[in-house]
Amino acid sequence: MGDPGRGRSRLWQARHDAYWSAFGLRPGAKAVATDVCVPISRLAECVVETQEDVAACRLVAPIVGHVGDGNFHLSLLVDMDDAGEVARAEGLLERLVERALAMDGTCTGEHGVGQGKIKYLAAEHGEPRSARCVRSSRLSTRKTS
């Protein structure tokens, strides 16, 4: 057997290289990284629909995934000075999450729930549970003396 640490390092390096190589597709653009996760049985459908959505929006967003767990990532390359493009990108990101949730997936597999995805917690987990999650995350970020 090989060294598991070496294999893990090689996978992380490949992910890192994929992220940085995406900038070559659109120099000067800002990358907006996101991910979703769906059941493996729905993965191909979700990726194809996402690719079609990216093309319809006239955006550039390479898709990378370690798809054995249904998780895939987009590096959405956006000209932040173009308000129309930013609006199209925001719409794409919303549809991506809605698509994943409609396929019994989750709004994130690894990237976590930050300000951009917190609004999806109620749809994913139900209102009472999502409210507890938000309260809990706010409490955990407060400093204690």
N, C-alpha and C positions, 0 to 999 in steps of 0.2 A: 504494500500500500504506500501511496505517496504521502507526503507531508500535508495534512489538512490545512495548516496555516498558509502554506505556499499556494495552494489552490484558491483559498479565500482571497489572498492578496492579489492573485492574478485576476479573479473576477472583479474585485473592486477597481483594479487598474483599468480593466476593459470598460467598466461603467464610467469611470473618470474620463477616459480617452474619448468615449462616445459623446459625452457632454461637450467637451472642448472642441471636438471635430465638427460638431453641429454649427458652430459659429462660422466655419468656412462656407457654409451654405448661404449665409446672409451677413456679410461683414457689417459691423456697426449696429446690428440689431441687439436688443436685450433678450436674454433667454428667460422665459417664465417656465419654470420646471413644475410639473404636477404629476400625479399618478392617480389611478383608480385600481380597483381589484374586483374581479367578477368570478363566478364559478367557472372552472375550466371548461365545462360544457358550453358556456356562452362566450368564451374568450375570443374565438375567431370572429364570431358575429360582431362583438363589440369593437374589435380592432378594425374590421372592414368598415363598419358604420362610422367610426371615428376618422378613418382615412378619407372617406367620402365627404364628411363634414369639413375637414381641413381643406380639401380641394375646393369645395363649394364656397368656402369663405376666402379663398385666394390667400391662404396663409402658408407658412412653412413651419412644420412641426414634426421633426423626426420622432419616430416611436421606437422605444427600446424596452425590452421586457425580459424578465427572468420568469418566463411564463409557466413554469411548472406549478406555480401557486396562483396563477390567474392575475398577477400584478403586472401592469405595464405603465410606462412613463412617457410623457410628451415633453420635449424641449421646444416650447412654442417661441419662435423667433419673431420679435415684434419691434417695429419702429415706434418707439414711445412718443415721438413728435407728431405722429399721424393719428389724429383723434378717431378717424374712421376705422383705421386698422386696430387701434386699441379697443374700440367698441366691438369689432368683429371677434377679436381674441377673447374678450370677456364673455361674449355670447357662446363661443365655442367651449370655453371652460365650464360654463353653466350646463350646457347640453351634455358635455362629457360626464359630469357627475350625475345628472338626471338619467342618462343612458345606463350608467353602471347600476344605479339604484333600481331602475326598472328591470334590470336583469338579475335582481337579488344579490347585487354586489355591494361594495362599500365605497364611500367617497375618497378613501385613501388606503393604500396598502402599507406604505412606509413613511410618507412625507409628513403625516400627522395632520391634525386639525388645527389650523391657525385661523386668522381673521377671515381668510377667503373661503374657508369651508365650514366654519362654525354654523352658518345658517342652514346647513344640510343635516345637522344632527337630529332635529325633530323628525324629518322625513325618514331618516335611517333607523332611529332608535325609539321613536315615539316621544311625545312632548314631555311627560313627567321625567323619563329617564334622561333625556337630553338636558333638561333644566338642571338636574342634579349634577351632570357631567360639567356643565358650564360653571356652576357654583363651586364645584370641587376644584376645577382648574384655576379659578380665580383665587381661591384660598391658598392653593399650593404655590402661587406665584408671589404671595405677600411675604415680606421679610418678617421674621420674628426677632424680637429683641431678647 
